[in-house]
């Protein structure tokens, strides 16, 4: 007789009864759930204006960007209208233009892993100005042509009234030197929140929370039942010792393999997990 598929979300206590979830891991799962609840509440406070600009930092694979974008969407904000996301490599001119288009009160600019701009003095000066809670004039004194959407001219300076949210893998640090001083200034202007994973088990706890509590896979695979999602979580855990670095792209890659190769997915998925 075929096993009935679980269309509804199973109770987490039922999942954790499997011996594969050892007591120490169960405790980590609960701790991470509390951390992520606090992080979500923190971002909501940033959105409603309780805090000014924010910096969310921690290891790769903890879902910093997912958390921030999810909170913005849950607040009814629309990407490219109410908020912009600047990712990875961004030049000072690109930052200036992004700040211009998120300059109004109630708009947000998310700097997602833009680590190169955090080591650029011109970029740091713009971020410092944007995150200052008093007078926030953004300037770009350069001969570079400043053209925006539809080739519109962007002025060389403007007042910034939006909110900057920085997500980064770099732990804000103190130290000496000019760049360190700039970073310290940004730290003093931004309210921080740490989403940290010390090892693969911590990373797994974040991944479990995203798959189970946030139903991360439903966005890409809306028809996948909960039996498969739980099986995936247990499969990743059973192979945790062979993973060099666990990140949040793995579940989607494994689910694609499960659906494409239903009889041989485990062997193929192990290669995905073991390949950094």
Secondary structure as the mmCIF struct_conf table of DSSP 4:
data_model
#
loop_
_struct_conf.conf_type_id
_struct_conf.id
_struct_conf.beg_label_comp_id
_struct_conf.beg_label_asym_id
_struct_conf.beg_label_seq_id
_struct_conf.end_label_comp_id
_struct_conf.end_label_asym_id
_struct_conf.end_label_seq_id
HELX_LH_PP_P HELX_LH_PP_P1 UNK A 2 UNK A 5
BEND BEND1 UNK A 8 UNK A 8
HELX_LH_PP_P HELX_LH_PP_P2 UNK A 9 UNK A 11
HELX_RH_AL_P HELX_RH_AL_P1 UNK A 12 UNK A 15
TURN_TY1_P TURN_TY1_P1 UNK A 16 UNK A 17
BEND BEND2 UNK A 18 UNK A 18
TURN_TY1_P TURN_TY1_P2 UNK A 19 UNK A 20
BEND BEND3 UNK A 21 UNK A 21
HELX_RH_AL_P HELX_RH_AL_P2 UNK A 23 UNK A 47
TURN_TY1_P TURN_TY1_P3 UNK A 48 UNK A 49
BEND BEND4 UNK A 50 UNK A 51
BEND BEND5 UNK A 53 UNK A 53
STRN STRN1 UNK A 54 UNK A 57
TURN_TY1_P TURN_TY1_P4 UNK A 60 UNK A 61
BEND BEND6 UNK A 62 UNK A 62
HELX_RH_AL_P HELX_RH_AL_P3 UNK A 64 UNK A 74
TURN_TY1_P TURN_TY1_P5 UNK A 75 UNK A 76
STRN STRN2 UNK A 79 UNK A 79
TURN_TY1_P TURN_TY1_P6 UNK A 80 UNK A 82
STRN STRN3 UNK A 83 UNK A 87
BEND BEND7 UNK A 88 UNK A 89
HELX_RH_AL_P HELX_RH_AL_P4 UNK A 92 UNK A 101
TURN_TY1_P TURN_TY1_P7 UNK A 102 UNK A 102
BEND BEND8 UNK A 104 UNK A 104
TURN_TY1_P TURN_TY1_P8 UNK A 105 UNK A 106
STRN STRN4 UNK A 108 UNK A 112
BEND BEND9 UNK A 113 UNK A 113
TURN_TY1_P TURN_TY1_P9 UNK A 115 UNK A 116
HELX_RH_3T_P HELX_RH_3T_P1 UNK A 117 UNK A 119
HELX_RH_AL_P HELX_RH_AL_P5 UNK A 121 UNK A 131
BEND BEND10 UNK A 133 UNK A 134
STRN STRN5 UNK A 137 UNK A 139
BEND BEND11 UNK A 142 UNK A 144
STRN STRN6 UNK A 147 UNK A 147
HELX_RH_3T_P HELX_RH_3T_P2 UNK A 149 UNK A 151
STRN STRN7 UNK A 153 UNK A 153
BEND BEND12 UNK A 156 UNK A 156
STRN STRN8 UNK A 157 UNK A 159
BEND BEND13 UNK A 162 UNK A 162
STRN STRN9 UNK A 163 UNK A 168
BEND BEND14 UNK A 169 UNK A 170
HELX_LH_PP_P HELX_LH_PP_P3 UNK A 171 UNK A 172
BEND BEND15 UNK A 176 UNK A 177
HELX_RH_AL_P HELX_RH_AL_P6 UNK A 178 UNK A 189
BEND BEND16 UNK A 190 UNK A 190
STRN STRN10 UNK A 191 UNK A 194
BEND BEND17 UNK A 198 UNK A 199
HELX_RH_AL_P HELX_RH_AL_P7 UNK A 200 UNK A 212
TURN_TY1_P TURN_TY1_P10 UNK A 213 UNK A 213
BEND BEND18 UNK A 214 UNK A 214
HELX_RH_3T_P HELX_RH_3T_P3 UNK A 216 UNK A 219
TURN_TY1_P TURN_TY1_P11 UNK A 220 UNK A 220
TURN_TY1_P TURN_TY1_P12 UNK A 222 UNK A 223
HELX_RH_AL_P HELX_RH_AL_P8 UNK A 226 UNK A 238
TURN_TY1_P TURN_TY1_P13 UNK A 239 UNK A 239
HELX_RH_3T_P HELX_RH_3T_P4 UNK A 240 UNK A 242
BEND BEND19 UNK A 244 UNK A 245
TURN_TY1_P TURN_TY1_P14 UNK A 248 UNK A 249
HELX_RH_AL_P HELX_RH_AL_P9 UNK A 250 UNK A 260
TURN_TY1_P TURN_TY1_P15 UNK A 262 UNK A 264
HELX_RH_AL_P HELX_RH_AL_P10 UNK A 265 UNK A 274
#
